[in-house]
Every structure is written in C-alpha cells, then in structure tokens.
Amino acid sequence: MTAEEFAPFRAKAYQDNLSKTAPLNQLQFEENYGYFDATNIAFCDLYYKAIEELDIRPVALPDVDVIWADADGLKMTAGVTTELENPQL
C-alpha cells in the first residue's frame, strides 16, 4: 500500500486518539505511538474487502505478518483457512 493509500488510515488513527494525545500533531503522534492503530484500521478494511472480492468463507482467524508500516506506506501479508467449496467426504 502506497503512502497515499495509507494516509487516510493514518489520519483516522490520529483522529480516533486525539482526545488522549492532545496537544500532539499527527507527526508527533506517529513518532510517539507508531503506526499500530493505522495498521489495524487498514487491515480490517482490506481484509473484509478481500473476503468479498474473492468470495471466500474464512473458518479461522487470519495469520497476519506486517512487513513494515510507516509514512511511506504499509506492507503486510495475511493467510486464512477457508471453507472448502465442494467438500467431498
């Protein structure tokens, strides 16, 4: 995910925490708290879009690996066990 694609998730994380972190600006917030909240927000959005797009039915929680998350963007991988399409017993 590019910096431009990640920016709205970073802004949402900042806004969601503004009452707890005032008077920090977004850059100070990210320097102090990192990109954890923004990554979680982005993952939830992307994960559910992928489930719909791929038309899969997960049967377990995803295994997520965040490669990096910073002002330059976000890179992560996720794998999930899904229901078989046509189970043969």
Protein Blocks (a to p, Z undefined) as FASTA:
>chain_A
ZZklmmmmmmmmmmmmmmmmoccdfklmmmmnojmlmmmmmmmmmmmmmmmmnopacfbd
cddddfbdcfkbccdddddddddfbdcZZ
